[in-house]
Amino acid sequence: MEAVYPVFSVFALLSLHLFLYGCNLLMWKNTRINYNFIFEFAPNTALKYRDAFLICTTLLTSVVGALVVHLLLSAAAFPPTHVDTIPGILLLVFITLLVCPFDILYRSTRYCFLRIVRNIICSPLYKVLMVDFFMADQLTSQIPLLRHLESTTCYFLSGSFKTHQYSTCKNGQLYRQLVYVISFSPYYWRALQCARRWFDESDLNHLANMGKYVSAMVAAGARLTYATQSNSLWFGIVLVTSVVATIYQLYWDFVKDWGLLNPNSKNPWLRDELILKKKSIYFISIALNVVLRVAWIESIMRFQINPVQSHLLDFFLASLEVIRRGHWNFYRLENEHLNNVGKFRAVKTVPLPFRETDSD
């Protein structure tokens, strides 16, 4: 279970995120939000919503197939050492396909993704583009996935899948320290991007945004420490830091990222320009985002449950955060699209499919 759960959770969360991204692409297309222009994607190679759904379905089918094979071999009393290599093989195949240099399986999209990840990790050395900080925001919602990757790497590199001595990883000092590093990294990269944007644009809003990610790091660190030191002092620290970070995040979500909650707007408490016709959808989305933002409350509640139930609960909460991010994505790009149109913030020459001829 300890060797299987992290790998299959990684692929399940990744499949869910891809599915929601496909839904985003479909919604942006139907509402005429020019996401290719905003992200500076080449229209002829950019991923379409059908492609996203196809990749998601293929990935999930492969994962379910591998899981079924794993269960069948386990039930047939095959040596556990051999059976537990299946998740590792699946992960290795996925990484190989991701970096495959041949012009197959959406190479332009794969290499664009890798280039964006490089830009994020090397922040603030690269100029920050819209697609860079948009992807970095996605990573802040996939911290459980990154932690599962850490567990998987430790299990296979240390040989724990052979000995089934999983305490080697979980109780190791280096492993416990890396949990903090991995949990902080997405927020840290995003904060550095904000610092670089402030340096380039001299806009103090970017420093305020950086403060949001710093508060998220503090809250995440407090919750990780409380998981190992469950006393009243750390409970109070977790409560205060998490409430402050959540209020900060909610304000930024609604006011800055979505452009809503404007009391002087011609659409009260929304914004002047709305793409969706029904205003009630925006208010429902605000309420939904609030509910999903406070899912951290579970981390400070001590439920008496067995390890299997604990894994399921963790996966459920991780899925809720991915769903929240997919929901957030639509309104974030809607606001960006309206700002581009209304303020003429982006201008780009679009080639027309006509041949040039001499006037003579």
C-alpha positions in Angstrom: 0.0 0.0 0.0 2.8 2.4 0.9 4.6 1.9 -2.4 1.4 1.9 -4.5 -0.6 4.8 -3.1 1.8 7.7 -3.8 2.3 6.8 -7.5 -1.4 6.2 -8.3 -2.3 9.3 -6.4 0.2 11.3 -8.5 -1.4 10.1 -11.7 -5.0 10.5 -10.4 -4.4 14.1 -9.4 -2.6 14.8 -12.6 -5.5 13.3 -14.6 -8.0 15.4 -12.7 -6.0 18.6 -13.3 -5.7 17.8 -17.1 -9.5 17.1 -17.2 -10.2 20.5 -15.5 -7.8 22.2 -17.9 -9.7 20.6 -20.8 -12.9 22.0 -19.3 -11.2 25.4 -19.0 -10.2 25.3 -22.7 -13.7 24.4 -23.7 -15.2 27.2 -21.6 -12.7 29.8 -22.8 -13.4 28.8 -26.4 -17.2 28.9 -26.0 -17.0 32.3 -24.3 -14.5 33.7 -26.8 -11.7 34.2 -24.3 -8.6 34.3 -26.4 -6.4 32.1 -24.2 -3.9 31.4 -27.0 -3.2 35.1 -27.3 -3.0 35.7 -23.6 -0.6 32.7 -23.1 1.3 33.5 -26.3 0.7 30.0 -27.7 1.1 29.3 -31.4 -2.5 28.6 -32.6 -1.3 25.7 -34.8 0.4 23.8 -32.1 -1.5 24.8 -29.0 -3.3 22.1 -27.1 -7.1 22.0 -27.9 -9.7 20.9 -25.4 -10.2 17.6 -27.3 -6.4 17.0 -26.9 -6.5 17.6 -23.2 -9.4 15.2 -22.8 -7.7 12.6 -24.9 -4.4 12.8 -22.9 -6.4 12.7 -19.6 -8.4 9.7 -20.7 -5.3 7.8 -21.9 -3.4 8.6 -18.8 -6.2 7.6 -16.5 -6.9 4.4 -18.5 -3.2 3.4 -18.2 -3.2 4.0 -14.5 -6.4 2.0 -13.9 -5.0 -0.8 -16.0 -1.7 -0.8 -14.0 -3.7 -0.8 -10.8 -5.8 -3.7 -11.9 -2.7 -5.7 -12.9 -1.1 -4.9 -9.5 -4.2 -6.1 -7.6 -4.5 -9.3 -9.7 -0.8 -10.2 -9.3 -1.1 -9.5 -5.5 -4.1 -11.7 -5.3 -2.3 -14.5 -7.2 0.4 -14.5 -4.5 3.2 -13.2 -6.8 6.3 -12.0 -4.9 5.6 -8.5 -3.5 9.0 -7.4 -4.6 8.0 -7.9 -8.3 4.5 -6.6 -7.9 5.5 -3.4 -6.3 7.8 -2.5 -9.2 4.7 -1.9 -11.4 4.1 1.7 -10.1 7.8 2.5 -10.6 7.7 1.2 -14.2 4.5 3.3 -14.8 6.3 6.4 -13.5 9.4 5.7 -15.5 7.4 5.2 -18.8 5.6 8.5 -18.1 8.9 10.4 -17.6 10.4 8.9 -20.7 7.4 10.0 -22.8 7.5 13.5 -21.3 11.1 14.1 -22.4 10.9 12.0 -25.6 12.8 14.1 -28.3 10.9 12.6 -31.3 8.1 14.6 -32.9 5.3 12.4 -31.6 2.8 12.7 -28.8 2.4 16.5 -28.7 6.2 17.2 -28.6 5.7 21.0 -28.9 3.3 21.0 -25.9 5.6 18.7 -23.9 8.6 20.9 -24.5 6.7 24.0 -23.9 5.6 22.6 -20.5 9.2 21.7 -19.7 10.4 25.1 -20.7 7.8 26.8 -18.4 8.8 24.5 -15.5 12.4 25.5 -16.1 11.5 29.2 -16.0 9.6 28.6 -12.7 12.4 26.7 -11.0 15.0 29.3 -12.1 12.9 32.3 -10.9 13.8 35.1 -10.9 16.4 34.7 -13.7 13.9 34.8 -16.5 11.4 37.5 -17.4 8.0 36.4 -16.0 5.3 35.8 -18.7 1.6 35.2 -18.1 1.9 31.5 -18.8 4.8 31.3 -16.3 3.0 32.6 -13.3 -0.2 30.9 -14.3 1.6 27.5 -14.3 3.3 28.4 -11.0 -0.1 29.0 -9.5 -1.1 25.5 -10.7 1.9 24.1 -8.8 0.7 25.7 -5.5 -2.4 23.5 -5.8 -0.4 20.4 -6.4 1.8 20.3 -3.3 0.3 16.8 -2.3 1.4 15.5 -5.7 4.9 16.8 -5.2 5.1 15.2 -1.8 3.9 11.9 -3.2 6.7 12.1 -5.8 9.1 12.6 -2.9 7.8 9.5 -1.2 7.9 7.5 -4.4 11.5 8.5 -5.1 12.6 7.6 -1.6 10.8 4.2 -1.7 12.4 3.1 -5.0 15.9 4.7 -4.6 16.3 3.3 -1.0 15.0 -0.1 -2.0 12.1 0.1 0.5 9.8 -1.5 -2.1 11.9 -4.7 -1.8 12.2 -4.8 2.0 8.8 -3.2 2.8 10.6 -1.2 5.5 8.9 2.1 4.7 9.9 3.6 8.0 13.3 4.1 6.4 11.9 7.0 4.5 9.2 8.3 6.8 11.4 8.4 9.9 14.5 9.7 8.2 15.7 13.2 9.2 16.4 14.1 5.6 13.0 13.0 4.5 11.3 15.1 7.2 13.3 18.2 6.2 12.5 17.7 2.5 8.8 17.7 3.3 9.2 21.4 4.3 11.3 22.2 1.2 8.8 20.6 -1.2 5.8 22.2 0.5 7.5 25.6 0.4 8.9 25.4 -3.1 5.8 26.4 -5.2 5.1 29.4 -3.0 8.8 30.3 -3.0 9.0 30.2 -6.8 5.8 32.2 -7.1 7.1 34.8 -4.6 10.3 35.2 -6.6 8.2 35.7 -9.7 6.4 38.5 -8.0 9.7 40.0 -7.0 11.0 39.9 -10.6 7.8 41.5 -11.9 8.1 44.3 -9.3 11.7 44.8 -10.4 10.7 45.0 -14.1 7.5 47.0 -13.7 7.9 48.9 -10.5 4.3 48.0 -9.5 3.9 47.7 -5.7 1.0 45.3 -6.3 3.5 42.6 -7.1 5.2 43.1 -3.7 1.7 42.8 -2.0 1.2 39.6 -4.0 4.5 38.3 -2.9 3.4 38.9 0.7 0.4 36.6 0.0 2.7 33.7 -0.9 5.0 34.4 2.1 2.0 34.1 4.4 1.0 30.9 2.7 4.5 29.5 3.3 4.3 30.4 7.0 0.9 28.8 7.3 2.1 25.6 5.5 5.1 25.4 7.8 3.0 25.8 10.9 0.7 23.0 9.8 3.6 20.7 9.0 5.1 21.3 12.4 1.8 20.8 14.2 1.4 17.4 12.5 4.5 16.3 14.6 4.1 18.5 17.6 0.5 18.5 18.6 0.3 20.9 21.5 -1.8 24.0 22.3 0.9 26.4 21.3 1.3 25.1 17.8 -2.5 24.8 17.5 -2.8 28.5 18.2 0.0 29.3 15.7 -1.6 27.2 13.0 -5.0 28.8 13.6 -3.7 32.4 13.4 -1.3 31.9 10.4 -3.9 29.9 8.5 -6.7 32.4 9.0 -4.5 35.3 8.0 -3.2 33.5 4.9 -6.8 32.4 3.9 -8.2 36.0 4.3 -5.2 37.3 2.3 -5.7 34.7 -0.5 -9.5 35.2 -0.7 -9.1 39.0 -1.0 -6.5 38.5 -3.8 -8.7 35.9 -5.5 -11.8 38.0 -5.7 -10.4 41.6 -6.0 -7.1 41.2 -7.9 -7.3 38.0 -9.8 -11.0 37.9 -10.7 -11.6 41.7 -10.5 -14.8 41.3 -8.5 -16.3 42.7 -5.3 -16.4 46.3 -6.7 -19.3 48.0 -4.8 -19.3 50.9 -7.3 -19.6 48.7 -10.4 -22.7 48.9 -12.6 -23.0 45.2 -11.6 -23.0 45.7 -7.8 -20.2 43.7 -6.1 -19.0 42.3 -9.3 -17.3 44.2 -12.1 -18.5 46.4 -15.0 -17.8 43.9 -17.7 -19.0 40.3 -17.4 -18.7 37.5 -19.9 -21.2 35.2 -18.3 -24.8 36.4 -18.6 -26.1 35.2 -15.3 -24.7 37.2 -12.5 -25.8 34.6 -9.9 -23.0 32.3 -11.3 -20.4 34.8 -10.1 -21.8 34.9 -6.6 -22.1 31.1 -6.4 -18.5 30.9 -7.6 -17.4 33.3 -4.9 -19.1 31.1 -2.2 -17.6 27.9 -3.7 -14.1 29.4 -3.6 -14.5 30.4 0.0 -15.6 26.9 1.0 -12.8 25.2 -0.9 -10.2 27.7 0.5 -10.9 26.6 4.1 -10.3 22.9 3.6 -7.2 23.3 5.7 -9.4 23.1 8.8 -9.2 19.3 8.4 -5.5 19.4 9.1 -6.0 20.7 12.6 -8.8 18.3 13.5 -7.7 14.9 14.9 -9.9 12.2 13.4 -9.4 8.7 14.8 -9.2 6.8 11.5 -7.1 4.0 10.2 -4.2 4.5 7.6 -6.4 3.5 4.6 -9.1 6.0 5.6 -6.4 8.6 6.2 -5.0 8.1 2.7 -8.5 8.4 1.2 -9.2 11.6 3.2 -5.9 13.2 2.1 -6.6 12.3 -1.5 -10.1 13.7 -1.3 -8.8 17.0 0.1 -6.0 17.2 -2.5 -8.7 16.7 -5.2 -10.8 19.5 -3.8 -7.8 21.9 -4.1 -7.3 20.8 -7.7 -11.0 21.4 -8.4 -10.8 24.8 -6.8 -7.8 25.7 -9.0 -9.6 24.6 -12.1 -12.6 26.7 -11.1 -10.3 29.7 -10.3 -8.6 29.4 -13.7 -11.7 30.4 -15.7 -12.3 33.6 -13.9 -8.6 34.5 -13.8 -8.4 34.4 -17.5 -11.7 36.0 -18.0 -10.5 39.0 -16.0 -7.2 39.1 -17.9 -9.0 38.9 -21.3 -11.3 41.8 -20.3 -8.3 43.9 -19.1 -6.5 43.3 -22.4 -9.5 44.3 -24.4 -10.5 47.3 -22.2 -7.1 48.7 -21.5 -5.3 47.7 -24.8 -2.6 46.1 -22.6 -1.5 43.7 -25.3 -1.1 44.3 -29.0 0.2 41.6 -31.4 0.4 41.4 -35.2 -1.7 38.5 -36.4 -0.7 37.1 -39.8 -3.5 36.7 -42.3 -3.7 33.7 -44.7 -3.1 35.9 -47.8 -0.2 35.9 -50.2 1.6 39.2 -50.7 1.7 40.5 -54.3 3.4 43.5 -55.8 1.1 46.4 -56.5 2.7 46.7 -59.9 
